[in-house]
Amino acid sequence: MQTTSPKTAHLPAAPLYAERLELCGARLADIPDLYAFLGDSTAMRFTHCDESFAACRKRVLVHEWFRRRDGFAPWVARLRETGAIIGWGGLYTDPFDPGWGPELGYSLAPAAWDQGFGRELATAALEHARDMTPIKELTAFAHPENVASRKLLLGLGFEPAGFVAAMNRDRFTFRL
């Protein structure tokens, strides 16, 4: 992963580059492409689905405000080769469900599933957390039936931390 941001930066960061992905903060122009999958109830069946374009816009913009406050927030994941938006995720503190501390999360467009992009995005986020933030522990959640996310988190070294019935999610933790 390449970055030009200093370790203590709390300003909008330059894009990060993984093998096949460019990871950057969201722009207003990105929201229609993000809503195409973040608002798709089938694609988002294991996690939060934005019920409207306005709700997606609000969520993305609130997270961008948190990026300025915390120095991290979900990135827009673009294919380096084409610039196409295929995902959204990374490190964040959830403004809509606070109290869990810094989290790792990721959502991918269905066309990007089963190609290793989730692992690439999550690995870049873990490297960014280690190298560019003061974060000491991350939380992640996966629906019990989301076998791919559970496998990914365990493969990255996350430890199971119990079931959160109110969320219908398994909780995982990772010490940096």
N, C-alpha and C positions, 0 to 999 in steps of 0.2 A: 504494500500500500504506500502511495506517495502522498505527502501533504506538505504544504508550505506554512501552515498555521503554527504560531508559537504555542508552547505548552499551556500558557495561562490566558490565551485569547478568549475573549467573550464577545468578539465581533463576528459578523458573518464570515465564515471560513471559506477559503478557496475549496473547490471541489476536491474530493478524495478519489483516488483511482485504485480500483481493484483489477484483477486480471481482465475481466470482461465488462466491468461496470464503472460508470462514473456516478458518484454519490454527491449530491449537492442539496442545498436548501431549496425549499419550494418557492416558486413564483406563481403569481395569479394565473398566468397563462398555462401552468401545469395542471390546474385543478380539473378541467374537463377530462384529461387523460387519467388522472387519479380516480375521479369519480366513476369512470367506466368500470373499474373493478372494486373500488372501496364501497360503491353503492350497489353492487351485484350480490343479491342475497344468496345465490348459489356459490359464488366464489368465496364469500365471506361467511359461510355457514358455521364455521367453528369460532368465529370471533365477532367483533363489532362490525355492523353494516350501517353505513350512513343512509338514512331514510330519504334524504333529498340532496340535491346539489348544494343548497344553502347550508345544510348540516355538514357536508363534506368541506365546503369552503371555510366554515367556522372552525372546524377541527384542525384543518391544515394551518390556518392563520394563527390560531391560539398556540399551536405547537411552535410556529416560527417566532412568536413572541417569547416563548420559553427558551428558544435557542439563544436569543439575545440576553435573557436573564441568566440562564444556566451554562451556556456555552455548548449545549448539545440538544438535539431534537431529531425526530425521524428525518431521514434523507429521502429525496426522490432518487430512485435507482433507474438509471438510463443505460441502455446498451452503448458501450463505447463505440462500437462499429457503426451504428445507425443513429444514435441519439434517441431512440424510441424509449418511452417510459414503460418499464415493466414491473416496477415495485415501489414500495414506500416502507421505510423502516430504519431501525438502528436503535440508538440510545434515546431515552426520553424519561421524563417524570410526568406521569399521566395527570393532566390538569382536570380531567373529568372523573377520575377515580383516584384521588390522592391518598397517600399514606403507605404506599408500597415501596417508596424510594425509587432510585434509578432502575429502569427496566430496559430489557432488550425485547423488541418486537419487530415483526416484519409481515408484510402482506404483498403477495405477488399476483400479477395478472395471470389468469388461467393458462394463457399461451406460454408462460414462463415456468410453469410447474415442472417438476421432475427433471430439471436440467442443471441442478447444483447452484442456482442463483441465490437461494435462501442461505445456503452455507457460505457462499462468497460474501454476501451482505453481512451476515452475522459475524463472520470472521473479521471483516473490516471494522465492524462496530466494537468487537472485543479489543482489537489492536488500538483503536482510537481511544477507548476507555482507559487502557493501560498507559498509553503514551501521552495523551492530551488532556486528561481530566483527573480530578482527585478522587474519583469513584473507587471505592474499596470492595463493594459487593453489588451485584446485579440480581434482579428478579426477572423471571420470565414465566409466562403462563401458556398452557396448551390444553385444549379441550381433550378429554379422555379418548375420544374417537379420532383425533387428529394424529394418526400414527406417524406421518412424515415429520411434523413439528416435534413431537416427543423424541423421535429418533435423532433428529438434528440437534436438539438441546443436549441430550445425553451424550452424543458424539463429540460435542464441543466441550464437555466437561461439567455441564450443569448437574447439580445434585437434586433429586426429588425432595421437596420440602412439605408435601402434604396436599390434600385436596381442599379447595376453597368452595364450599357448597353454594354460597351466595352467588358465585360467579360461574359455577359448574365448570371449573378449570382446575387442572393440576398446577401446582406452583413449583418452580424450580429456582435454585439459587446458584450463584457463581461467585467465588472469591477471586479477586484480581491480585 
